[in-house]
Every structure is written in C-alpha cells, then in structure tokens.
Amino acid sequence: MKTLLVAVILTICSSSAFATVRTWDGGGADTNWQTAANWTGDVAPVANDDLVFPVSAAQFAANNNFGFFTTFSSITIEGGTYTL
C-alpha cells in the first residue's frame, strides 16, 4: 500500500513539474484551444499548463475543446473582451 501511495505522489508531482505557460495569440483558423496555431510558438497547451489570454491577441473568442475532466494550473485573462 505504501508503494502505491508513493507512486501516486510521484506521478502527481512529476506531472505538475512540467507545467508550462502557454499564451493565446488567436492566430489559427478557428478558436479551439487544441489548435496549435492559436498559441504563441504554435504549441497547443496540455493538461496542467498555465494559460494566458493577453490583451494583444488576434481574436478574443476561445473555445475550450479539451475533454470534460482536463484541468489547467491557472487561466489568466489580462484584458480584451474575451468570449470563452
């Protein structure tokens, strides 16, 4: 039982250790969060990333098309008139 608990804790710690800040630029052809072209560097976020929606995006509509239980470390809306 202790081994299982340690494995679970290590998994949780390691998954959050790789969280990255992803900044929305809205440069894609759609508004989906999983579209890489909508994010700076053309890299879509993954679960546990920190998401930033800046005032300087090309589009202010953003559709979270991740699965129902996908979570992110944080979501920051810096400005603009976003529709999520």
Secondary structure as GFF3:
##gff-version 3
##sequence-region A 1 84
A	DSSP	alpha_helix	2	17	.	.	.	ID=ss1
A	DSSP	beta_strand	21	23	.	.	.	ID=ss2
A	DSSP	three_ten_helix	36	38	.	.	.	ID=ss3
A	DSSP	three_ten_helix	40	42	.	.	.	ID=ss4
A	DSSP	beta_strand	50	53	.	.	.	ID=ss5
A	DSSP	beta_strand	74	77	.	.	.	ID=ss6
###
